[in-house]
Amino acid sequence: SSGINAESGVIDQHLAQLLQAVSIEVQAGNELIEDGILSQLVELLATDRAEKAAEIIAEMAKSEDNRITFIQQEVIPPLVELVQSSEAHVLRQACRALGNMCFESQTGRQIVLTERGIPALASRLKELQPRCETDDDMS
């Protein structure tokens, strides 16, 4: 069990370093895509590391070249699925990634529409609205 925990800690450390690298320099994201990291990030979207993976994708999607690659590699469908997450921090990063994917990209916007991303987002916002109103009443 301690071996698994140590391995998990190493993965988390690598994800943090990856996020830092792509946040500082867009070119780092381009190089990572060339190294094949994208499929691993997409796999992580279906794990307990979804928030960090979505955050890295959101940062990398700030680059037009990366957006094109993400669209071609079908990164949008798993992000649309994450919109249903009950965890606010995962939802936030999924929405950031989708927003960046759509920025100045008609193709990205079209895929979000095709993948039913807009209804998923609208439904999620309706679910969250009563909670937000309750939070406002408490302040």
OpenMM code with the backbone's topology and positions (N, CA, C; nanometers):
from openmm import Vec3, app, unit

residues = "SER SER GLY ILE ASN ALA GLU SER GLY VAL ILE ASP GLN HIS LEU ALA GLN LEU LEU GLN ALA VAL SER ILE GLU VAL GLN ALA GLY ASN GLU LEU ILE GLU ASP GLY ILE LEU SER GLN LEU VAL GLU LEU LEU ALA THR ASP ARG ALA GLU LYS ALA ALA GLU ILE ILE ALA GLU MET ALA LYS SER GLU ASP ASN ARG ILE THR PHE ILE GLN GLN GLU VAL ILE PRO PRO LEU VAL GLU LEU VAL GLN SER SER GLU ALA HIS VAL LEU ARG GLN ALA CYS ARG ALA LEU GLY ASN MET CYS PHE GLU SER GLN THR GLY ARG GLN ILE VAL LEU THR GLU ARG GLY ILE PRO ALA LEU ALA SER ARG LEU LYS GLU LEU GLN PRO ARG CYS GLU THR ASP ASP ASP MET SER".split()
positions = [
    Vec3(0.0824, -0.1205, 0.0000),
    Vec3(0.0000, 0.0000, 0.0000),
    Vec3(0.0862, 0.1261, 0.0000),
    Vec3(0.1992, 0.1233, 0.0742),
    Vec3(0.2844, 0.2421, 0.0776),
    Vec3(0.3484, 0.2666, -0.0581),
    Vec3(0.3715, 0.1603, -0.1366),
    Vec3(0.4255, 0.1757, -0.2718),
    Vec3(0.3280, 0.2474, -0.3629),
    Vec3(0.1991, 0.2142, -0.3483),
    Vec3(0.0956, 0.2797, -0.4273),
    Vec3(0.0847, 0.4262, -0.3888),
    Vec3(0.0902, 0.4559, -0.2582),
    Vec3(0.0835, 0.5947, -0.2124),
    Vec3(0.2022, 0.6749, -0.2624),
    Vec3(0.3208, 0.6148, -0.2609),
    Vec3(0.4404, 0.6836, -0.3094),
    Vec3(0.4273, 0.7116, -0.4585),
    Vec3(0.3778, 0.6117, -0.5332),
    Vec3(0.3588, 0.6294, -0.6770),
    Vec3(0.2557, 0.7382, -0.7040),
    Vec3(0.1488, 0.7401, -0.6264),
    Vec3(0.0450, 0.8407, -0.6403),
    Vec3(0.1014, 0.9810, -0.6147),
    Vec3(0.1866, 0.9913, -0.5127),
    Vec3(0.2505, 1.1195, -0.4822),
    Vec3(0.3400, 1.1670, -0.5956),
    Vec3(0.4100, 1.0738, -0.6580),
    Vec3(0.4970, 1.1081, -0.7715),
    Vec3(0.4133, 1.1573, -0.8890),
    Vec3(0.3014, 1.0905, -0.9143),
    Vec3(0.2129, 1.1327, -1.0239),
    Vec3(0.1612, 1.2735, -0.9973),
    Vec3(0.1160, 1.2983, -0.8752),
    Vec3(0.0663, 1.4318, -0.8403),
    Vec3(0.1754, 1.5370, -0.8564),
    Vec3(0.2964, 1.5036, -0.8170),
    Vec3(0.4093, 1.5965, -0.8309),
    Vec3(0.4368, 1.6256, -0.9788),
    Vec3(0.4326, 1.5222, -1.0615),
    Vec3(0.4556, 1.5419, -1.2053),
    Vec3(0.3452, 1.6280, -1.2669),
    Vec3(0.2212, 1.6068, -1.2253),
    Vec3(0.1107, 1.6878, -1.2767),
    Vec3(0.1272, 1.8341, -1.2363),
    Vec3(0.1701, 1.8579, -1.1138),
    Vec3(0.1935, 1.9956, -1.0680),
    Vec3(0.3049, 2.0613, -1.1491),
    Vec3(0.4111, 1.9869, -1.1757),
    Vec3(0.5219, 2.0402, -1.2558),
    Vec3(0.4778, 2.0668, -1.3998),
    Vec3(0.3966, 1.9774, -1.4521),
    Vec3(0.3442, 1.9930, -1.5872),
    Vec3(0.2583, 2.1182, -1.5965),
    Vec3(0.1713, 2.1377, -1.4985),
    Vec3(0.0861, 2.2565, -1.4964),
    Vec3(0.1705, 2.3831, -1.4904),
    Vec3(0.2710, 2.3821, -1.4064),
    Vec3(0.3588, 2.4986, -1.3951),
    Vec3(0.4280, 2.5271, -1.5282),
    Vec3(0.4768, 2.4237, -1.5940),
    Vec3(0.5478, 2.4412, -1.7209),
    Vec3(0.4572, 2.5000, -1.8284),
    Vec3(0.3353, 2.4470, -1.8422),
    Vec3(0.2472, 2.4964, -1.9481),
    Vec3(0.1883, 2.6325, -1.9136),
    Vec3(0.1819, 2.6655, -1.7849),
    Vec3(0.1323, 2.7973, -1.7445),
    Vec3(0.2347, 2.9058, -1.7763),
    Vec3(0.3610, 2.8708, -1.7666),
    Vec3(0.4679, 2.9673, -1.7887),
    Vec3(0.4957, 2.9867, -1.9376),
    Vec3(0.4977, 2.8770, -2.0116),
    Vec3(0.5385, 2.8863, -2.1514),
    Vec3(0.4491, 2.8002, -2.2393),
    Vec3(0.3800, 2.8660, -2.3324),
    Vec3(0.2901, 2.7960, -2.4240),
    Vec3(0.3661, 2.6913, -2.5050),
    Vec3(0.4883, 2.7229, -2.5433),
    Vec3(0.5683, 2.6310, -2.6241),
    Vec3(0.5874, 2.4970, -2.5537),
    Vec3(0.5938, 2.4986, -2.4218),
    Vec3(0.6085, 2.3737, -2.3461),
    Vec3(0.4910, 2.2812, -2.3745),
    Vec3(0.3716, 2.3372, -2.3850),
    Vec3(0.2531, 2.2573, -2.4165),
    Vec3(0.2629, 2.1943, -2.5538),
    Vec3(0.3127, 2.2711, -2.6516),
    Vec3(0.3289, 2.2174, -2.7868),
    Vec3(0.4236, 2.0983, -2.7871),
    Vec3(0.5334, 2.1113, -2.7135),
    Vec3(0.6322, 2.0036, -2.7074),
    Vec3(0.5749, 1.8812, -2.6374),
    Vec3(0.4951, 1.9028, -2.5336),
    Vec3(0.4345, 1.7913, -2.4613),
    Vec3(0.3373, 1.7137, -2.5491),
    Vec3(0.2644, 1.7859, -2.6324),
    Vec3(0.1718, 1.7192, -2.7235),
    Vec3(0.2503, 1.6312, -2.8203),
    Vec3(0.3619, 1.6849, -2.8694),
    Vec3(0.4470, 1.6071, -2.9595),
    Vec3(0.5003, 1.4820, -2.8900),
    Vec3(0.5194, 1.4901, -2.7590),
    Vec3(0.5692, 1.3751, -2.6817),
    Vec3(0.4583, 1.2752, -2.6474),
    Vec3(0.3341, 1.3049, -2.6848),
    Vec3(0.2253, 1.2105, -2.6643),
    Vec3(0.1571, 1.2175, -2.5285),
    Vec3(0.1701, 1.3288, -2.4589),
    Vec3(0.1113, 1.3397, -2.3244),
    Vec3(-0.0416, 1.3539, -2.3289),
    Vec3(-0.0932, 1.3967, -2.4424),
    Vec3(-0.2361, 1.4279, -2.4501),
    Vec3(-0.3243, 1.3080, -2.4190),
    Vec3(-0.2930, 1.1922, -2.4741),
    Vec3(-0.3778, 1.0748, -2.4483),
    Vec3(-0.3766, 1.0392, -2.2998),
    Vec3(-0.2637, 1.0609, -2.2335),
    Vec3(-0.2559, 1.0337, -2.0896),
    Vec3(-0.3406, 1.1328, -2.0106),
    Vec3(-0.3415, 1.2599, -2.0528),
    Vec3(-0.4250, 1.3596, -1.9860),
    Vec3(-0.5732, 1.3258, -2.0028),
    Vec3(-0.6105, 1.2831, -2.1238),
    Vec3(-0.7503, 1.2462, -2.1490),
    Vec3(-0.7897, 1.1282, -2.0602),
    Vec3(-0.7010, 1.0313, -2.0452),
    Vec3(-0.7285, 0.9177, -1.9563),
    Vec3(-0.7488, 0.9645, -1.8122),
    Vec3(-0.6700, 1.0629, -1.7704),
    Vec3(-0.6801, 1.1136, -1.6328),
    Vec3(-0.8121, 1.1869, -1.6068),
    Vec3(-0.8784, 1.2325, -1.7134),
    Vec3(-1.0064, 1.3007, -1.6967),
    Vec3(-1.1120, 1.2088, -1.6352),
    Vec3(-1.0912, 1.0792, -1.6456),
    Vec3(-1.1877, 0.9826, -1.5906),
    Vec3(-1.1420, 0.9270, -1.4554),
    Vec3(-1.0491, 0.9971, -1.3899),
    Vec3(-0.9964, 0.9503, -1.2615),
    Vec3(-1.0139, 1.0571, -1.1551),
    Vec3(-0.9597, 1.0304, -1.0362),
    Vec3(-0.9647, 1.1290, -0.9281),
    Vec3(-0.8672, 1.2445, -0.9528),
    Vec3(-0.7966, 1.2400, -1.0632),
    Vec3(-0.7066, 1.3496, -1.1015),
    Vec3(-0.7659, 1.4351, -1.2147),
    Vec3(-0.8962, 1.4264, -1.2327),
    Vec3(-0.9649, 1.4976, -1.3404),
    Vec3(-0.9440, 1.6481, -1.3316),
    Vec3(-0.9490, 1.7013, -1.2105),
    Vec3(-0.9334, 1.8466, -1.1955),
    Vec3(-0.7986, 1.8932, -1.2506),
    Vec3(-0.6916, 1.8267, -1.2110),
    Vec3(-0.5574, 1.8670, -1.2539),
    Vec3(-0.5403, 1.8467, -1.4044),
    Vec3(-0.5920, 1.7361, -1.4568),
    Vec3(-0.5820, 1.7094, -1.6002),
    Vec3(-0.6584, 1.8158, -1.6793),
    Vec3(-0.7794, 1.8502, -1.6346),
    Vec3(-0.8595, 1.9524, -1.7027),
    Vec3(-0.7921, 2.0889, -1.6934),
    Vec3(-0.7297, 2.1167, -1.5797),
    Vec3(-0.6599, 2.2449, -1.5630),
    Vec3(-0.5413, 2.2538, -1.6591),
    Vec3(-0.4674, 2.1467, -1.6742),
    Vec3(-0.3543, 2.1441, -1.7675),
    Vec3(-0.4048, 2.1618, -1.9104),
    Vec3(-0.5119, 2.0916, -1.9453),
    Vec3(-0.5695, 2.1055, -2.0797),
    Vec3(-0.6178, 2.2485, -2.1014),
    Vec3(-0.6808, 2.3080, -1.9999),
    Vec3(-0.7280, 2.4471, -2.0111),
    Vec3(-0.6120, 2.5412, -2.0391),
    Vec3(-0.5014, 2.5229, -1.9682),
    Vec3(-0.3837, 2.6077, -1.9911),
    Vec3(-0.3270, 2.5865, -2.1318),
    Vec3(-0.3167, 2.4597, -2.1703),
    Vec3(-0.2607, 2.4294, -2.3020),
    Vec3(-0.3518, 2.4778, -2.4148),
    Vec3(-0.4828, 2.4813, -2.3903),
    Vec3(-0.5788, 2.5226, -2.4926),
    Vec3(-0.5768, 2.6728, -2.5175),
    Vec3(-0.4961, 2.7449, -2.4442),
    Vec3(-0.4792, 2.8888, -2.4709),
    Vec3(-0.4047, 2.9104, -2.6023),
    Vec3(-0.3335, 2.8090, -2.6478),
    Vec3(-0.2590, 2.8151, -2.7731),
    Vec3(-0.3464, 2.7651, -2.8877),
    Vec3(-0.3522, 2.8419, -2.9950),
    Vec3(-0.4335, 2.8021, -3.1104),
    Vec3(-0.3886, 2.6679, -3.1678),
    Vec3(-0.2576, 2.6472, -3.1776),
    Vec3(-0.2065, 2.5200, -3.2295),
    Vec3(-0.2539, 2.4033, -3.1439),
    Vec3(-0.2488, 2.4215, -3.0128),
    Vec3(-0.2938, 2.3156, -2.9227),
    Vec3(-0.4438, 2.2913, -2.9359),
    Vec3(-0.5211, 2.3999, -2.9501),
    Vec3(-0.6671, 2.3841, -2.9660),
    Vec3(-0.6978, 2.2956, -3.0864),
    Vec3(-0.6280, 2.3196, -3.1955),
    Vec3(-0.6499, 2.2407, -3.3173),
    Vec3(-0.6195, 2.0933, -3.2903),
    Vec3(-0.5080, 2.0674, -3.2229),
    Vec3(-0.4710, 1.9296, -3.1897),
    Vec3(-0.5747, 1.8675, -3.0977),
    Vec3(-0.6190, 1.9412, -2.9973),
    Vec3(-0.7178, 1.8894, -2.9023),
    Vec3(-0.8474, 1.8522, -2.9748),
    Vec3(-0.8884, 1.9368, -3.0678),
    Vec3(-1.0104, 1.9111, -3.1436),
    Vec3(-0.9930, 1.7837, -3.2261),
    Vec3(-0.8777, 1.7694, -3.2895),
    Vec3(-0.8508, 1.6507, -3.3713),
    Vec3(-0.8412, 1.5249, -3.2857),
    Vec3(-0.7935, 1.5382, -3.1631),
    Vec3(-0.7734, 1.4225, -3.0753),
    Vec3(-0.8949, 1.3935, -2.9865),
    Vec3(-1.0037, 1.4605, -3.0139),
    Vec3(-1.1294, 1.4358, -2.9422),
    Vec3(-1.1176, 1.4534, -2.7906),
    Vec3(-1.0638, 1.5669, -2.7509),
    Vec3(-1.0523, 1.5994, -2.6090),
    Vec3(-1.1844, 1.6558, -2.5551),
    Vec3(-1.2664, 1.7115, -2.6422),
    Vec3(-1.3887, 1.7789, -2.5979),
    Vec3(-1.4910, 1.6837, -2.5348),
    Vec3(-1.5204, 1.5662, -2.5932),
    Vec3(-1.6235, 1.4804, -2.5318),
    Vec3(-1.6002, 1.4470, -2.3841),
    Vec3(-1.4787, 1.4078, -2.3422),
    Vec3(-1.4625, 1.3794, -2.1988),
    Vec3(-1.4747, 1.5047, -2.1115),
    Vec3(-1.4434, 1.6213, -2.1680),
    Vec3(-1.4602, 1.7454, -2.0915),
    Vec3(-1.6088, 1.7758, -2.0727),
    Vec3(-1.6885, 1.7507, -2.1766),
    Vec3(-1.8337, 1.7711, -2.1654),
    Vec3(-1.8898, 1.6789, -2.0567),
    Vec3(-1.8397, 1.5559, -2.0507),
    Vec3(-1.8846, 1.4632, -1.9459),
    Vec3(-1.8533, 1.5170, -1.8063),
    Vec3(-1.7387, 1.5849, -1.7920),
    Vec3(-1.6988, 1.6377, -1.6611),
    Vec3(-1.7888, 1.7505, -1.6123),
    Vec3(-1.8646, 1.8104, -1.7034),
    Vec3(-1.9564, 1.9177, -1.6639),
    Vec3(-2.0567, 1.8649, -1.5612),
    Vec3(-2.0814, 1.7354, -1.5604),
    Vec3(-2.1763, 1.6756, -1.4653),
    Vec3(-2.1140, 1.6470, -1.3289),
    Vec3(-1.9862, 1.6774, -1.3135),
    Vec3(-1.9187, 1.6498, -1.1867),
    Vec3(-1.9857, 1.7234, -1.0711),
    Vec3(-1.9941, 1.6560, -0.9591),
    Vec3(-2.0509, 1.7188, -0.8393),
    Vec3(-1.9452, 1.8001, -0.7644),
    Vec3(-1.8218, 1.7896, -0.8086),
    Vec3(-1.7133, 1.8629, -0.7441),
    Vec3(-1.6915, 1.9961, -0.8164),
    Vec3(-1.7108, 2.1052, -0.7431),
    Vec3(-1.7046, 2.2391, -0.8030),
    Vec3(-1.5715, 2.2669, -0.8707),
    Vec3(-1.4606, 2.2234, -0.8098),
    Vec3(-1.3299, 2.2525, -0.8674),
    Vec3(-1.3076, 2.1765, -0.9988),
    Vec3(-1.3638, 2.0564, -1.0110),
    Vec3(-1.3546, 1.9796, -1.1363),
    Vec3(-1.4406, 2.0477, -1.2421),
    Vec3(-1.5623, 2.0849, -1.2045),
    Vec3(-1.6529, 2.1543, -1.2959),
    Vec3(-1.5894, 2.2830, -1.3481),
    Vec3(-1.5292, 2.3603, -1.2585),
    Vec3(-1.4659, 2.4860, -1.2979),
    Vec3(-1.3565, 2.4635, -1.4023),
    Vec3(-1.2701, 2.3654, -1.3800),
    Vec3(-1.1597, 2.3408, -1.4738),
    Vec3(-1.2114, 2.2847, -1.6066),
    Vec3(-1.3148, 2.2011, -1.6018),
    Vec3(-1.3739, 2.1494, -1.7261),
    Vec3(-1.4324, 2.2645, -1.8078),
    Vec3(-1.5011, 2.3565, -1.7407),
    Vec3(-1.5590, 2.4730, -1.8099),
    Vec3(-1.4498, 2.5640, -1.8659),
    Vec3(-1.3432, 2.5833, -1.7906),
    Vec3(-1.2294, 2.6626, -1.8410),
    Vec3(-1.1729, 2.5998, -1.9674),
    Vec3(-1.1531, 2.4681, -1.9620),
    Vec3(-1.0948, 2.3980, -2.0771),
    Vec3(-1.1878, 2.4092, -2.1988),
    Vec3(-1.3179, 2.3887, -2.1773),
    Vec3(-1.4124, 2.3998, -2.2886),
    Vec3(-1.4161, 2.5421, -2.3435),
    Vec3(-1.4153, 2.6405, -2.2542),
    Vec3(-1.4147, 2.7802, -2.2986),
    Vec3(-1.2917, 2.8126, -2.3813),
    Vec3(-1.1762, 2.7677, -2.3347),
    Vec3(-1.0529, 2.7924, -2.4098),
    Vec3(-1.0541, 2.7178, -2.5427),
    Vec3(-1.1141, 2.6000, -2.5447),
    Vec3(-1.1221, 2.5209, -2.6667),
    Vec3(-1.2066, 2.5931, -2.7718),
    Vec3(-1.3072, 2.6674, -2.7265),
    Vec3(-1.3986, 2.7365, -2.8176),
    Vec3(-1.3485, 2.8745, -2.8585),
    Vec3(-1.2515, 2.9279, -2.7853),
    Vec3(-1.2036, 3.0641, -2.8106),
    Vec3(-1.1475, 3.0750, -2.9521),
    Vec3(-1.2063, 3.1649, -3.0297),
    Vec3(-1.1626, 3.1898, -3.1676),
    Vec3(-1.1505, 3.0606, -3.2487),
    Vec3(-1.2387, 2.9659, -3.2227),
    Vec3(-1.2358, 2.8386, -3.2958),
    Vec3(-1.3771, 2.7949, -3.3289),
    Vec3(-1.4180, 2.8201, -3.4509),
    Vec3(-1.5511, 2.7784, -3.4950),
    Vec3(-1.5632, 2.6267, -3.4868),
    Vec3(-1.4561, 2.5559, -3.5198),
    Vec3(-1.4582, 2.4100, -3.5137),
    Vec3(-1.4789, 2.3631, -3.3697),
    Vec3(-1.4069, 2.4249, -3.2763),
    Vec3(-1.4229, 2.3898, -3.1350),
    Vec3(-1.5651, 2.4125, -3.0878),
    Vec3(-1.6215, 2.5265, -3.1245),
    Vec3(-1.7599, 2.5569, -3.0857),
    Vec3(-1.8564, 2.4560, -3.1466),
    Vec3(-1.8315, 2.4188, -3.2721),
    Vec3(-1.9201, 2.3234, -3.3396),
    Vec3(-1.9152, 2.1865, -3.2715),
    Vec3(-1.7959, 2.1438, -3.2311),
    Vec3(-1.7840, 2.0133, -3.1644),
    Vec3(-1.8519, 2.0167, -3.0275),
    Vec3(-1.8380, 2.1270, -2.9549),
    Vec3(-1.9072, 2.1385, -2.8260),
    Vec3(-2.0582, 2.1279, -2.8487),
    Vec3(-2.1086, 2.1906, -2.9548),
    Vec3(-2.2512, 2.1790, -2.9870),
    Vec3(-2.2880, 2.0350, -3.0227),
    Vec3(-2.2075, 1.9727, -3.1080),
    Vec3(-2.2331, 1.8350, -3.1518),
    Vec3(-2.2323, 1.7386, -3.0339),
    Vec3(-2.1427, 1.7616, -2.9399),
    Vec3(-2.1312, 1.6733, -2.8229),
    Vec3(-2.2324, 1.7080, -2.7142),
    Vec3(-2.3261, 1.7947, -2.7469),
    Vec3(-2.4319, 1.8367, -2.6550),
    Vec3(-2.3765, 1.9080, -2.5316),
    Vec3(-2.2691, 1.9825, -2.5537),
    Vec3(-2.2064, 2.0563, -2.4446),
    Vec3(-2.2912, 2.1701, -2.3917),
    Vec3(-2.3630, 2.2381, -2.4803),
    Vec3(-2.4452, 2.3514, -2.4374),
    Vec3(-2.5617, 2.3036, -2.3492),
    Vec3(-2.6370, 2.2013, -2.3909),
    Vec3(-2.7422, 2.1521, -2.3008),
    Vec3(-2.6857, 2.1019, -2.1672),
    Vec3(-2.5686, 2.0376, -2.1717),
    Vec3(-2.5076, 1.9889, -2.0471),
    Vec3(-2.4741, 2.1053, -1.9550),
    Vec3(-2.4173, 2.2113, -2.0123),
    Vec3(-2.3830, 2.3296, -1.9316),
    Vec3(-2.5094, 2.3976, -1.8789),
    Vec3(-2.6092, 2.4136, -1.9648),
    Vec3(-2.7340, 2.4792, -1.9234),
    Vec3(-2.8023, 2.4001, -1.8119),
    Vec3(-2.8062, 2.2698, -1.8265),
    Vec3(-2.8670, 2.1844, -1.7248),
    Vec3(-2.7931, 2.1975, -1.5918),
    Vec3(-2.6619, 2.1979, -1.6009),
    Vec3(-2.5788, 2.2079, -1.4794),
    Vec3(-2.6000, 2.3417, -1.4094),
    Vec3(-2.6087, 2.4491, -1.4881),
    Vec3(-2.6313, 2.5818, -1.4306),
    Vec3(-2.7673, 2.5886, -1.3602),
    Vec3(-2.8680, 2.5261, -1.4210),
    Vec3(-3.0007, 2.5238, -1.3577),
    Vec3(-2.9954, 2.4481, -1.2254),
    Vec3(-2.9198, 2.3377, -1.2224),
    Vec3(-2.9060, 2.2604, -1.0986),
    Vec3(-2.8377, 2.3418, -0.9898),
    Vec3(-2.7393, 2.4203, -1.0296),
    Vec3(-2.6594, 2.4954, -0.9326),
    Vec3(-2.7275, 2.6239, -0.8873),
    Vec3(-2.8206, 2.6767, -0.9655),
    Vec3(-2.8830, 2.8048, -0.9331),
    Vec3(-2.9459, 2.8086, -0.7945),
    Vec3(-3.0261, 2.7092, -0.7545),
    Vec3(-3.0846, 2.7160, -0.6196),
    Vec3(-2.9777, 2.7202, -0.5100),
    Vec3(-2.8697, 2.6471, -0.5308),
    Vec3(-2.7624, 2.6464, -0.4313),
    Vec3(-2.6985, 2.7851, -0.4214),
    Vec3(-2.6804, 2.8505, -0.5363),
    Vec3(-2.6205, 2.9853, -0.5353),
    Vec3(-2.7124, 3.0847, -0.4672),
    Vec3(-2.8424, 3.0727, -0.4926),
    Vec3(-2.9376, 3.1642, -0.4304),
    Vec3(-2.9385, 3.1434, -0.2791),
    Vec3(-2.9289, 3.0205, -0.2350),
    Vec3(-2.9236, 2.9889, -0.0918),
    Vec3(-2.7988, 3.0485, -0.0305),
    Vec3(-2.6876, 3.0359, -0.0999),
    Vec3(-2.5616, 3.0915, -0.0492),
    Vec3(-2.5715, 3.2435, -0.0352),
    Vec3(-2.6394, 3.3093, -0.1327),
    Vec3(-2.6552, 3.4556, -0.1260),
    Vec3(-2.7397, 3.4959, -0.0059),
    Vec3(-2.8426, 3.4172, 0.0244),
    Vec3(-2.9317, 3.4495, 0.1361),
    Vec3(-2.8578, 3.4420, 0.2701),
    Vec3(-2.7558, 3.3589, 0.2736),
    Vec3(-2.6852, 3.3380, 0.3995),
    Vec3(-2.5853, 3.4494, 0.4310),
    Vec3(-2.5495, 3.5287, 0.3303),
    Vec3(-2.4470, 3.6313, 0.3543),
    Vec3(-2.5047, 3.7600, 0.4064),
] * unit.nanometer
topology = app.Topology()
chain = topology.addChain("A")
for resn in residues:
    res = topology.addResidue(resn, chain)
    for name in ("N", "CA", "C"):
        topology.addAtom(name, app.Element.getBySymbol(name[0]), res)
